[in-house]
């Protein structure tokens, strides 16, 4: 049986090490794990099941009706995924999406201005508070936007669109910096 290809981060390399400007920071986040959980389980119950399976450094984001993304920075071990599937049995299904999705961090005082150039979501903290997440489009690319802090967001995108999104964000960052000056 041939060896499977080695996992190589899609945004690895000097061109994607991060961009910082006046009020904006873009960074390729670690390609740890991203799990898609489907089922009629409430977020608090899902968090409890994640703790039982020792997914303690995970974040949970709503990804649709009875759907969540569970993200973490560490590599996913097959035994960990099996443990989570076991504790969720009868409550929800879990699928590993780590190979197919990439996370990008957008932060800084002009982060909302940058993102407003590409999406129609109202990112005002009163409407979209910390912990909120929504599936949307940034330009022509389907993205999940999650607010992780006052001026910080995490974008989750299909791996094949990650470089295109990066370049789009870089272009919007240049425009946002000019607008905020």
TORKOL-4160 file (C-alpha; in steps of 0.2 Angstrom, whole numbers, padded with zeros to 4 digits, m for minus):
181
<pt num="1" X="0000" Y="0000" Z="0000"/>
<pt num="2" X="0007" Y="0017" Z="m0005"/>
<pt num="3" X="0012" Y="0029" Z="0009"/>
<pt num="4" X="m0001" Y="0043" Z="0011"/>
<pt num="5" X="0004" Y="0061" Z="0007"/>
<pt num="6" X="0011" Y="0071" Z="0021"/>
<pt num="7" X="0000" Y="0085" Z="0028"/>
<pt num="8" X="0006" Y="0102" Z="0023"/>
<pt num="9" X="m0002" Y="0117" Z="0029"/>
<pt num="10" X="m0010" Y="0127" Z="0015"/>
<pt num="11" X="m0004" Y="0144" Z="0021"/>
<pt num="12" X="0013" Y="0139" Z="0026"/>
<pt num="13" X="0028" Y="0149" Z="0020"/>
<pt num="14" X="0034" Y="0167" Z="0021"/>
<pt num="15" X="0020" Y="0175" Z="0011"/>
<pt num="16" X="0008" Y="0169" Z="0024"/>
<pt num="17" X="0017" Y="0172" Z="0040"/>
<pt num="18" X="0005" Y="0186" Z="0045"/>
<pt num="19" X="0002" Y="0204" Z="0040"/>
<pt num="20" X="0002" Y="0218" Z="0052"/>
<pt num="21" X="m0003" Y="0236" Z="0048"/>
<pt num="22" X="m0011" Y="0251" Z="0056"/>
<pt num="23" X="m0025" Y="0243" Z="0066"/>
<pt num="24" X="m0025" Y="0226" Z="0056"/>
<pt num="25" X="m0017" Y="0210" Z="0059"/>
<pt num="26" X="m0020" Y="0194" Z="0048"/>
<pt num="27" X="m0013" Y="0178" Z="0053"/>
<pt num="28" X="m0014" Y="0160" Z="0047"/>
<pt num="29" X="m0019" Y="0150" Z="0062"/>
<pt num="30" X="m0012" Y="0133" Z="0067"/>
<pt num="31" X="m0020" Y="0119" Z="0057"/>
<pt num="32" X="m0024" Y="0109" Z="0072"/>
<pt num="33" X="m0041" Y="0101" Z="0071"/>
<pt num="34" X="m0058" Y="0106" Z="0065"/>
<pt num="35" X="m0073" Y="0094" Z="0069"/>
<pt num="36" X="m0090" Y="0096" Z="0062"/>
<pt num="37" X="m0104" Y="0090" Z="0075"/>
<pt num="38" X="m0121" Y="0087" Z="0069"/>
<pt num="39" X="m0136" Y="0083" Z="0081"/>
<pt num="40" X="m0149" Y="0089" Z="0092"/>
<pt num="41" X="m0137" Y="0093" Z="0106"/>
<pt num="42" X="m0137" Y="0110" Z="0115"/>
<pt num="43" X="m0121" Y="0119" Z="0116"/>
<pt num="44" X="m0119" Y="0117" Z="0135"/>
<pt num="45" X="m0121" Y="0098" Z="0133"/>
<pt num="46" X="m0109" Y="0098" Z="0119"/>
<pt num="47" X="m0096" Y="0107" Z="0130"/>
<pt num="48" X="m0099" Y="0094" Z="0143"/>
<pt num="49" X="m0096" Y="0080" Z="0131"/>
<pt num="50" X="m0081" Y="0088" Z="0124"/>
<pt num="51" X="m0074" Y="0089" Z="0142"/>
<pt num="52" X="m0077" Y="0071" Z="0145"/>
<pt num="53" X="m0067" Y="0067" Z="0129"/>
<pt num="54" X="m0053" Y="0078" Z="0135"/>
<pt num="55" X="m0056" Y="0092" Z="0121"/>
<pt num="56" X="m0052" Y="0105" Z="0135"/>
<pt num="57" X="m0044" Y="0118" Z="0123"/>
<pt num="58" X="m0057" Y="0119" Z="0110"/>
<pt num="59" X="m0069" Y="0132" Z="0104"/>
<pt num="60" X="m0087" Y="0128" Z="0099"/>
<pt num="61" X="m0095" Y="0138" Z="0085"/>
<pt num="62" X="m0113" Y="0137" Z="0078"/>
<pt num="63" X="m0112" Y="0131" Z="0060"/>
<pt num="64" X="m0130" Y="0130" Z="0056"/>
<pt num="65" X="m0146" Y="0122" Z="0063"/>
<pt num="66" X="m0140" Y="0108" Z="0075"/>
<pt num="67" X="m0122" Y="0110" Z="0068"/>
<pt num="68" X="m0106" Y="0116" Z="0076"/>
<pt num="69" X="m0088" Y="0117" Z="0072"/>
<pt num="70" X="m0076" Y="0112" Z="0086"/>
<pt num="71" X="m0059" Y="0120" Z="0083"/>
<pt num="72" X="m0042" Y="0118" Z="0092"/>
<pt num="73" X="m0024" Y="0121" Z="0088"/>
<pt num="74" X="m0016" Y="0104" Z="0092"/>
<pt num="75" X="m0015" Y="0090" Z="0080"/>
<pt num="76" X="m0030" Y="0078" Z="0082"/>
<pt num="77" X="m0025" Y="0060" Z="0087"/>
<pt num="78" X="m0037" Y="0046" Z="0080"/>
<pt num="79" X="m0040" Y="0040" Z="0098"/>
<pt num="80" X="m0046" Y="0057" Z="0103"/>
<pt num="81" X="m0058" Y="0057" Z="0089"/>
<pt num="82" X="m0064" Y="0040" Z="0093"/>
<pt num="83" X="m0067" Y="0045" Z="0111"/>
<pt num="84" X="m0077" Y="0060" Z="0106"/>
<pt num="85" X="m0088" Y="0049" Z="0094"/>
<pt num="86" X="m0091" Y="0037" Z="0109"/>
<pt num="87" X="m0097" Y="0050" Z="0121"/>
<pt num="88" X="m0108" Y="0058" Z="0108"/>
<pt num="89" X="m0115" Y="0041" Z="0102"/>
<pt num="90" X="m0134" Y="0043" Z="0102"/>
<pt num="91" X="m0133" Y="0062" Z="0104"/>
<pt num="92" X="m0123" Y="0068" Z="0089"/>
<pt num="93" X="m0112" Y="0063" Z="0075"/>
<pt num="94" X="m0094" Y="0070" Z="0073"/>
<pt num="95" X="m0084" Y="0072" Z="0057"/>
<pt num="96" X="m0066" Y="0077" Z="0055"/>
<pt num="97" X="m0065" Y="0092" Z="0044"/>
<pt num="98" X="m0046" Y="0096" Z="0048"/>
<pt num="99" X="m0040" Y="0091" Z="0031"/>
<pt num="100" X="m0053" Y="0102" Z="0022"/>
<pt num="101" X="m0054" Y="0118" Z="0031"/>
<pt num="102" X="m0042" Y="0132" Z="0036"/>
<pt num="103" X="m0043" Y="0146" Z="0050"/>
<pt num="104" X="m0037" Y="0164" Z="0047"/>
<pt num="105" X="m0036" Y="0176" Z="0061"/>
<pt num="106" X="m0041" Y="0195" Z="0058"/>
<pt num="107" X="m0038" Y="0207" Z="0073"/>
<pt num="108" X="m0035" Y="0225" Z="0077"/>
<pt num="109" X="m0045" Y="0241" Z="0079"/>
<pt num="110" X="m0049" Y="0241" Z="0060"/>
<pt num="111" X="m0054" Y="0223" Z="0059"/>
<pt num="112" X="m0073" Y="0226" Z="0058"/>
<pt num="113" X="m0069" Y="0239" Z="0044"/>
<pt num="114" X="m0059" Y="0227" Z="0034"/>
<pt num="115" X="m0072" Y="0213" Z="0036"/>
<pt num="116" X="m0086" Y="0225" Z="0031"/>
<pt num="117" X="m0078" Y="0227" Z="0014"/>
<pt num="118" X="m0082" Y="0209" Z="0010"/>
<pt num="119" X="m0097" Y="0203" Z="0019"/>
<pt num="120" X="m0114" Y="0210" Z="0023"/>
<pt num="121" X="m0115" Y="0204" Z="0041"/>
<pt num="122" X="m0117" Y="0217" Z="0054"/>
<pt num="123" X="m0102" Y="0215" Z="0065"/>
<pt num="124" X="m0106" Y="0228" Z="0078"/>
<pt num="125" X="m0103" Y="0221" Z="0095"/>
<pt num="126" X="m0121" Y="0224" Z="0100"/>
<pt num="127" X="m0127" Y="0213" Z="0086"/>
<pt num="128" X="m0113" Y="0201" Z="0084"/>
<pt num="129" X="m0105" Y="0199" Z="0101"/>
<pt num="130" X="m0090" Y="0189" Z="0106"/>
<pt num="131" X="m0094" Y="0170" Z="0104"/>
<pt num="132" X="m0106" Y="0173" Z="0089"/>
<pt num="133" X="m0103" Y="0164" Z="0073"/>
<pt num="134" X="m0111" Y="0165" Z="0056"/>
<pt num="135" X="m0109" Y="0157" Z="0039"/>
<pt num="136" X="m0108" Y="0170" Z="0025"/>
<pt num="137" X="m0098" Y="0175" Z="0010"/>
<pt num="138" X="m0083" Y="0186" Z="0009"/>
<pt num="139" X="m0083" Y="0191" Z="m0009"/>
<pt num="140" X="m0087" Y="0175" Z="m0018"/>
<pt num="141" X="m0080" Y="0163" Z="m0005"/>
<pt num="142" X="m0090" Y="0154" Z="0008"/>
<pt num="143" X="m0083" Y="0158" Z="0025"/>
<pt num="144" X="m0088" Y="0155" Z="0044"/>
<pt num="145" X="m0084" Y="0171" Z="0053"/>
<pt num="146" X="m0083" Y="0170" Z="0072"/>
<pt num="147" X="m0080" Y="0184" Z="0084"/>
<pt num="148" X="m0066" Y="0179" Z="0096"/>
<pt num="149" X="m0064" Y="0195" Z="0105"/>
<pt num="150" X="m0068" Y="0214" Z="0105"/>
<pt num="151" X="m0058" Y="0217" Z="0089"/>
<pt num="152" X="m0054" Y="0199" Z="0084"/>
<pt num="153" X="m0062" Y="0187" Z="0072"/>
<pt num="154" X="m0058" Y="0170" Z="0066"/>
<pt num="155" X="m0063" Y="0165" Z="0048"/>
<pt num="156" X="m0065" Y="0147" Z="0043"/>
<pt num="157" X="m0064" Y="0143" Z="0025"/>
<pt num="158" X="m0062" Y="0127" Z="0013"/>
<pt num="159" X="m0044" Y="0123" Z="0011"/>
<pt num="160" X="m0045" Y="0125" Z="m0008"/>
<pt num="161" X="m0051" Y="0143" Z="m0006"/>
<pt num="162" X="m0039" Y="0148" Z="0008"/>
<pt num="163" X="m0026" Y="0157" Z="m0003"/>
<pt num="164" X="m0039" Y="0166" Z="m0013"/>
<pt num="165" X="m0047" Y="0172" Z="0004"/>
<pt num="166" X="m0030" Y="0177" Z="0010"/>
<pt num="167" X="m0026" Y="0188" Z="m0005"/>
<pt num="168" X="m0044" Y="0195" Z="m0004"/>
<pt num="169" X="m0041" Y="0200" Z="0014"/>
<pt num="170" X="m0024" Y="0207" Z="0011"/>
<pt num="171" X="m0032" Y="0218" Z="m0003"/>
<pt num="172" X="m0046" Y="0223" Z="0009"/>
<pt num="173" X="m0033" Y="0227" Z="0023"/>
<pt num="174" X="m0024" Y="0239" Z="0011"/>
<pt num="175" X="m0041" Y="0248" Z="0008"/>
<pt num="176" X="m0046" Y="0248" Z="0026"/>
<pt num="177" X="m0030" Y="0256" Z="0031"/>
<pt num="178" X="m0032" Y="0270" Z="0019"/>
<pt num="179" X="m0050" Y="0272" Z="0025"/>
<pt num="180" X="m0046" Y="0273" Z="0043"/>
<pt num="181" X="m0031" Y="0285" Z="0041"/>
